[in-house]
């Protein structure tokens, strides 16, 4: 895994043009103007990086304390409680691991978290130049969950055990979502030179197929995150707004923002026919809001 992350270390420096299209260098422009800061306009990215790095630091300290005190069993137990188990029976006892595993890294492999966080930062910053930064969290979580589903399906179908951990599937999702949004964006790839971002995505996916030759479970998780990120990125490019999901749920539970007279009359008729106890939570909220406006 570490070799894969290191193989494609890139610097997000725009090439003057790819396929005849001028591409602005967001990072260079802001650095020249003196406006560049590590997490400028990207608090979601800062939270994602902070959670991953902070949890890694805490686990490293706990691992050292456990080792020096001869209580390594406690650390192994804690580690397994945060990682995603391959067996559904164990997963049922620790459902939180579906989320926590995507923030936990192998304490014995500094390179694992280093390359994950570098790619998360680079692609996260690039993503936020074309999309609201809060959507970065959407992709991270959804791609991470897709990676978990892919891992569990593979483990169950093959009858293998073990645990999954790491942000790789989630970061893969962000990488491929950014590729879907900005396929012609120019980056500089070491040993190759300027290249369009879509080719970086293609090479990235190809490396996961290569990884499948030695570690199928990890490759399946990575590819599940990549496919999910690519689909979400394409949906964003077509104008899909994930915020509409929350709005639809809120309107279903609490009623529409604008309450029509017909809706109020329907609720009043229901009260007259069946009484107040027949009203749903949504209808009660609508009635309350209508009363407040009187």
C-alpha positions, 0 to 999 in steps of 0.5 A: 500500500505504501509503495502505491501512495509513494509511486504517484506523489504529485505537486498540484502545479498547473501546467499552462495549458492542457488540450489548448485550455488555459488553466489557472493555478489556484495555489500559485495565485494565492501564494503570490498574493500572500493570501495562502494559508494551510486551511484557507476556506476549508474547515472541513478539510482541517477537521478531516486532517485533524481527526486522522492525525490526532487519533494517530498520535493518541494511538501511538502514545497509547501503544508505547505506554501499553508496551512499556507497561506490559499491557499490550493486550489492552491496546490490541483490544482498543485497536480492534474496537476501532477497526472494521471487523470482517465478521458480521457478528463482531461488527454487530457488537461494535457498529461504530467501527463502520465510521471509526475505521476510516480515521484509524491508521496502522501505528507501525506504518508512518508512511501509510498515514503520511501519504494518505494525509498528503493526498487528502490535503492536495486533492481536498484543496483542489476540490474546494476550488470548484465545490463548496468545502462542506461537500468534501465531508460528504465524499469522505464519509460516503467513499469510506462507507463504500470501502467498508461495504466492499471489504465486508462483501469480499470478506464474507464471500471469501470467508476471510477474517481480519480487520480493515482500517485506514482512510485510503478508500475515503481518500480514493473517493476524494481523488476520483471525485476531483478527477471527475470534476476537473478531468483536464486540470494540469498537474506535474507528475514526477518523472513524467511531467505535466499531465491532465488530472484524468490520467492521474485518476486512471493510473491510480485505479490501475495501481489498485488493480495491480494491488489486487494481485497481492491483497485482494481485500484492500484493493476491493475496498480502495476500488469501492471508494474510488467508484463511489467518489467518481460517481459523486463527482460526476453527479456534482458536475451535473448539478446535483446538490446533496443538501437537497436530501436534508431539505427534503427530509426536513420538509417531510418531518416539519412541513414545507417552508411555505405553508399553503392555505390548502394544507392548513385547511386539510389539517383542520378538517382532519382535527374536526373529523378525528381529533388532535391525536390523529395528527402526525408530527409533521402536521403538528409542526405545520399547525404550530408554525401556522399559529405562530404566524397569526 
